[in-house]
Amino acid sequence: MTSYAIEAEGLVKKYGSTTAIDGIDLVARQGSVLALLGPNGAGKTTTVRTLATLIKPDAGYARIGGYDVVRQSAPVRRLIGLTGQYASVDEDISGYQNLVMIGRLLDFSRAEAKARADELLARFELTEAAHRAPGTYSGGMRRRLDLAASLVGRPQFLYLDEPTTGLDPRSRGDVWELVRNLVAEDGVTVLLTTQYLDEADQLANDIAVIDHGRVIANGTADSLKAQVGGQSLEIRPADPARLAETAAIVAELTGSAPDSTTRPGLVTTAVHDPDLLPYVVRRLDEAGIRATELALRLPSLDEVFLELTGHPAEDAQPEPAAA
């Protein structure tokens, strides 16, 4: 029995001359969130389909909860729930009827299916909309219903493939909170694919950065940021007229020319010695420059991704469709 909840080694999947995934290695601990981070076309969805037993790998192996995804696909399917990029519920029946139907397909008794539907609708704040067709739901409500549908069978593993695509910021935040609760309260292990770097930063215990079908880096958000190296010093003088003077002080203390044009009103420069910050504060005080923002920060995941791949996460190519 594996010590990891999710374990994959050397996964390969080809479609003709196109290699969708090219030797993927992954591990995830029980009750954690593993994010697969990368642009569309990187191989994230193909990886999820493989781990969900929907397609067979051409090489390598994967185990979910100790079960092999190829040789023991039936028990794997009993362990997992899957929410894809697009709504998967039946448009012609109500949200409640959708959940009851899924329960019945999972061999729940009629009473059990109804009770589970009521429980999930309450948990996902959909009780008032329970008897409406999903076509009348907002985008955020639809995603909550999708999540509820994937949880009817009480899965130990939840695969979320681009779960917040197309949602407004408030709805994205709602989905994030639901995911956090599933992990914290139910001990669910979540495999999350996303091209939103802030989503991975917010939710993931561990991140695998995928590009061109390969894992090019993995670790926690902080460890990936540390790999890029250094911190950034950011200063916003209260008086915009003193921006150049602020930049001159920063340049003198750091020995490098800061950037004061990319983000208007903000002086930014790389800092390799965090102990420099008190000296910056002192010099600004001596010069009578009051700052409304003054901070040292690690690189963002956007900067990490750009450094690792040479292109932004938004650069997207379509992923090959399953045959």
N, C-alpha and C positions, 0 to 999 in steps of 0.2 A: 504494500500500500504506500503510495507516494506521500511525502510530507507536505506537499503543496496542494491547494485546492484545484488550481489550474496549472498544468505543466505541458509545454509543447517544446519539441526539439526538432530542428531541421525541416520544418514544414515547407513543402514545395507544391505549388499548383500552377499548371500551365494550360493555356488555351491556344492550341496550335503553336505558333511561333512566339506567342506572348507569354511571358512569365509573370503571373499576377503576384505570387509570393515566392520568395527565393531564399529558403533556408531560415524561416522565422523560428526564433527561440523565445519562449515566454514562461514566466512563473508568476503565480499570484497566491497570496496567503488567504486562508479562510477568514471571512468577515472583513475584507478589505476591498478597495476600489483600484483596479488596474486600468489605466487609460492607455489606449492606443492612439497616439497623436501623429497626425500627418495630413497632408492635403488629400482631396479626392483623387483617386487613382493610385494612392500609395500602396494599397493592398489591405487596408483595414477591414473592409466589408468581406473580402474573400477569406480573410483569417477568421472572422466571426462565423461565417457560413461553415467553414471547416470544423471549428470547435463546436458548432451546433449540430453536426452530423448531416448537414444539408448537402454538402459536397465532400467527396473523398480526396484526400491529398494524394499527389503523385509520389511523394517521398516524405520521410519523417514520421513522427508519431505525436499524439496528444492524448492526455488523460484528464478527465474531469471527475473530481471526487474519487480518483483511483481507477476509473473505468476508461478503457480505450475507446476513442471516438469511432473507430472503424469496426473493431471486433465486438464491442459491447455497446453498440449504438442505442439499444432499447433502454437500458438503465440510465445512460447519459441523458436521453430525452426526458426521462422522468424527473431528473434533477434540475433541469434548466427552464427558464422562461426567456422569451426573446421579444424585444420590441424593436422593430426595424425603423428605417428612416421615414416611412410614410405610414399613415393610419391604416390599420389592418382589420378594423371592425366592420361588421355588416351595416351598410347604410340604410337598409330597409326595415330594420327593427330597432327598438329603443336600446339605450345603454344598458338598462337592467336586463332586457332579454338577451343582449349579447353575452353578458357575464353568466347568466343562467345557462345559456346554450353551451358555453365553453365548459362549465362545470359538469353538465350532462355528458359531454364528449369525453371528459376525464373520468367517467364512471361514478360521479357523485350521484346520490339519490336526489330526487326532485327537491326534497326538503333541504338537504345539504347544499345543493346548488343555489337555492333561493337565499339561504342564510348567508352563504359566502358572498353572493352578489350584494346583499344589503350591507354586509360588513365592509366590503371594499368601496362601495359607493359612499358610505359615511366617511371612511378613512381618507378618501381622495376628494371630499367635499363636492360630491356630485349627486347627493340625494335629491335635491330639488329638480335636477335635470334628468333624473333616472328614467322617466317614462317618455322622454323626447328622443327623436331620432338623432344620431350623431351629426348629421348634416346641419343641425341647428346649433351645434356647439361652437364656441370660439376655439381658436387654435390651441390655447393652453388647456382648455377642457378636453379637447380631443386627445392631446398627449397624455393627460391624466387618465383618461379612459383606456388608452393603449397600455399604459403601465398597469392599471388595474387588471386588464385582461391577461397580461403576462404573469400575474401573481395569483390567479385563481387556484392553481394547483400547488400553491405554497412552495415554489422552487427554492432550492438552496443556492442556485446560481442565476443571476439575471444578466442577460446580454443586452446592452443598450447601444444600438447602432445609430449614431448621430441623433440623439433623442430630442435636441432642442432646435434642430434646423428649422428656420422660418418663424421662430417664436419671437415675440417682443421681449424686451428685457425683464419685465415683471413676470411673465410666464416662464421664462428661463429660470429665474430665481425660484419660482414655485417648484419646478421640476428638480432643481438642485436640492432643495430642502427635503423633498420626498425621498430622493436617493440617500441623502445623509441619514434619514430616519430608518430606512430599510436596513442599512448597514449597522447602525448603532443599536436599534431596538430588536431587529430580527436576525442579526448575524448573517445577512445575505452577502455573498461574494459577488461583486459587480465587475463585469468586463464592459468598459465604456469606450466607444470609438468617437472621436471628435476631431474637427479641424479648428475648433475654438480653443485657443491656448488658455484663455482665462477660465474656461470650463474645467480643463485638466488641472489648472492651478488650484481651483476651488475645491474639487472633489477627490482627486486621486491621491492614494497613499503611495503608489508607484506609477511611473510613466515609462512607456516604451515608445521611442520616437521611430516612426517607420517612414522610409522613403524608398521609392522604386522597389517595393516588395521585400525590403530588408530592414531589420532593426539596426539602426545606426548608433543608438545610445539608449541607455535605460538607467533608472534610478528614481529617487524622489525629486520633486520639483526643485528643492533647495540644492541637492547634489548636482543636478543638471546645470543649474545656474552657476554653481561653483566651478564646474568644468570649463565654462567659458572664461572665468577668471575676472577678478577685479570687481570694484563697485563703482557706482556713479555718484558724484556729488552734484546736487541740484540746489540752486539758489535763485530765488525770485526777489529782487529788491522792491521794497514798497514804492519807491520813486523810480519809475521807468527811465528817467533821465540819468540815473546813476548806474545803468546797466553796464556801460563800457568800463566805468571805474571798478565795478564789482568783478568784471571779467579780468581786469588787469591784476587785481589782488589775488584772484584764484590762480592765474597764470604764474605769478611770482612764487606762490607757495607750492604749487604742484609741479612746476617746471614744464607744463604742457599747455598748449593753446586751447582754451575751452570753446565750446560751441554755444553761441548766443543767438543763432539765427533759425535753427530748426523749429524750436518752440518759442514763439515770441515772448519776450520779457523774462525768459528763464536762462540762466547760465548753467551749462552742464559740462562736466569733464570726468574722465576716468580717474579713479583714485585707488592706489594699491596699498596705501597705508591708512587704515581707519583712524589711527591716532592723530591724523592731521586735522580732524574736524575742530577740536578746541582752538587750534591756532587760527583757523579760518574765522571762527566766531569772534575771537579776540581782535583780529585785524579789522573785521567789519565794524566792530564796536568802536575801535579807535578812530576809524574814518567817519563814524556817525552814520553808517549805512544800516537802515533797519530792513530786515528781511521778512517777508510774509510767508515764504517757504524756504526751508533749509533742511536738507535730508541727505543721508547716505542710503543708497538702495542697491540690492543685488540686480543683475540683469533680469529683464522680464523673460518669460518663456518665448515671446516673439523674437527677442534678440538671440536667445539660445537656439531657436529653430533656424533662424537665418544664418547663424554662425556654423551650425552643424551641416546644413544642407546647401547653403549658398543661395537659397531663394526663400521668399516669404511663405508662410503656411497657406496663404490664400491662393497661391498658384495651383490651380486644379486641372487635372486631366481625368477623363472618364475612366472608371475601372472596368475591366472586361466583365461582361455578363456571363453568368453560369450557363454552360451548355445544356 
